Every structure is written in structure tokens, then in C-alpha cells.
Amino acid sequence: MAPGAAVRRGVRQWSGWLLGLLLALSLLPALAREPEVLQSTLKRSGDGAQLSVRLGLEPSPAVEDALLKGVPIYFVWQADVVRERWYWTDKRISQVTRTVRLAYQPLTRRWRVSYSSDSPGTPAAGIQYPLHQNHDTLADALAGVSRVAGWPIAEPGRLEDGVRYTAQWRFRLDLSLLPRPFQIGMANQPGWDVEVQRSLEVPSRNEPEGAAMVPEVR
């Protein structure tokens, strides 16, 4: 076989293998990606500690398909403030939880985001959603789901000056709040695994008005 023919044959074989690989990858179930942290800041003032976080949230095709079929999806924000102790395990000073319900309304073709005012340990059936917002697009609705602004995570009297505290926040898709049929087998479906968490150092003293917020500690 001539050298040129051998090279052309090798190129064709390589191209066929690469095309097959790309096709196989395209058929794999979409994996959920950890939401990108666009902003994570903390402020301490006379009103306590307030957390502000903004995420880049993109649902997997499986999650988006469920939403379009009218299945509500629940996301949970949780924040803990702990006091570091060298002589013992860290002490939790406060814990707050916020549940966000995202649902599609086929009749109006709008997206509804509902915010809870629940506290830790509240049963799913007892969660109340006093605040609602409607959006024209899924992107706008996800922007509302994936951010908190000035969220109070510790009361003023719980923080002592000069003491080291750390705030730990977490955002996740809560499978336990989905309708029962959707919970079966979800643990092995990567497209439904949405979670991100970070830690921030709490300022040792109250900040003056207009001071910059403490950035994320990676």
C-alpha cells in the first residue's frame, strides 16, 4: 500500500472513532453542575449579620422537563453561624433556613417563585409561602431562586465583639419535597444533584455604615 493511501486510511479511522465518541457522549444523561458562585458577601451591623449570595443556576434537561410538566421544584437555602473554640468543638450560634418553590403555570405560561418563612425543623407539609413573584421566563425565575440579599442569619445579641465566628451557607435542590413518584430513584440521577456551599468569616465587630462587605472565603 502506498504511504499516502495508508495515511488517508488512518485519518478516516481516526475520524470515525472520534465521531463515534462524540455521539456516545451526546447520548449520556446530562450531569448537574455545581451552581457558579457569582457573589458571596457578609455584613455585620447593629442589626446582626446579613448574608448576600448570587448564583449562576442552570437546571439539567431532566429538571427543566419536570418543571414544564407542572412538577414544582424546591430549593433550600441554609446558613449556620458557628463560634470557633480551640478547646472544644465549634458552637453553633444560629441557624436559618429558607425554602424556595419554583413552579410553571401552563395556563398563563408564567413561572411562579414562592419564598418561605419557615424555621429549622419545620415539616414539609407545614411550610408557608407568604411571598410570591411571577416571571415571564425561566431564566428570570431562576435568578430569583438563586439569590439572597441582606438575609438576616444572626441576631445582634448573639455576636460578641472580638470573637471569631464563621458563617457557613448551603444551597441545594431538596428531593424530599418532590411528589412521591419523583423521589423514587432520584438519588442515582446526577441531573437532580444540585448543591453548593461556602464559608465566610464574620467580622469581629460591627461595621460602620457604608463599609464594604466581607467577601467569600474559599
Long-range contacts (C-beta under 8 A, 24 or more apart in sequence): 29-62, 29-189, 29-190, 29-191, 30-60, 30-61, 30-62, 30-191, 31-60, 31-190, 31-191, 32-60, 32-63, 32-190, 32-191, 32-192, 32-193, 32-194, 33-58, 34-194, 34-195, 34-196, 35-146, 35-171, 35-194, 35-196, 37-196, 37-198, 37-216, 40-169, 40-198, 40-200, 40-215, 40-216, 41-200, 41-213, 41-214, 41-215, 41-216, 42-167, 42-200, 42-201, 42-202, 42-203, 42-213, 42-214, 43-150, 43-203, 43-207, 43-211, 43-213, 43-214, 44-159, 44-202, 44-203, 44-205, 44-206, 44-207, 44-214, 45-206, 45-207, 45-209, 46-156, 46-206, 47-152, 47-156, 48-152, 48-153, 48-154, 48-155, 48-156, 48-158, 48-159, 49-81, 49-152, 49-153, 49-154, 49-159, 49-165, 49-167, 49-202, 50-150, 50-151, 50-152, 50-153, 51-79, 51-148, 51-150, 51-151, 51-153, 51-167, 51-169, 51-200, 52-147, 52-148, 52-149, 52-150, 52-151, 52-213, 53-77, 53-147, 53-148, 53-151, 53-169, 53-171, 53-198, 54-146, 54-147, 55-146, 55-147, 55-171, 55-196, 56-146, 57-142, 57-143, 57-145, 57-146, 57-194, 58-142, 59-138, 59-142, 59-194, 60-190, 60-191, 60-192, 61-191, 62-189, 62-191, 62-192, 63-173, 63-191, 63-192, 63-194, 64-138, 66-182, 67-102, 67-103, 67-104, 67-138, 68-104, 70-103, 70-104, 70-106, 71-178, 71-179, 71-182, 72-101, 72-102, 72-103, 73-101, 73-102, 73-103, 73-173, 73-178, 74-99, 74-100, 74-101, 74-102, 74-173, 74-174, 74-177, 74-178, 75-99, 75-100, 75-102, 75-145, 75-146, 75-171, 75-172, 75-173, 75-174, 75-194, 76-100, 76-170, 76-171, 76-172, 76-173, 76-174, 77-148, 77-151, 77-169, 77-170, 77-171, 78-169, 78-170, 78-171, 79-151, 79-153, 79-167, 79-168, 79-169, 79-170, 80-167, 80-168, 80-169, 81-153, 81-154, 81-158, 81-159, 81-165, 81-166, 81-167, 81-168, 81-202, 82-165, 82-166, 82-168, 83-163, 83-164, 83-165, 84-164, 84-165, 84-166, 90-166, 93-154, 93-158, 93-159, 93-165, 94-153, 94-154, 94-155, 94-158, 95-120, 96-120, 96-151, 96-152, 96-153, 97-122, 98-148, 98-151, 99-127, 99-129, 99-174, 99-177, 100-144, 100-145, 101-129, 102-141, 102-142, 102-145, 104-138, 110-134, 110-135, 110-136, 111-135, 111-136, 111-137, 111-138, 111-140, 111-141, 112-141, 113-141, 113-144, 113-145, 124-176, 124-177, 146-171, 154-202, 159-202, 161-204, 161-205, 161-206, 162-204, 162-205, 163-204, 164-201, 164-202, 164-204, 165-201, 165-202, 166-199, 166-200, 166-201, 166-202, 166-217, 167-199, 167-200, 167-201, 167-202, 168-197, 168-198, 168-199, 168-200, 169-197, 169-198, 169-199, 169-200, 170-195, 170-196, 170-197, 171-195, 171-196, 171-197, 172-196
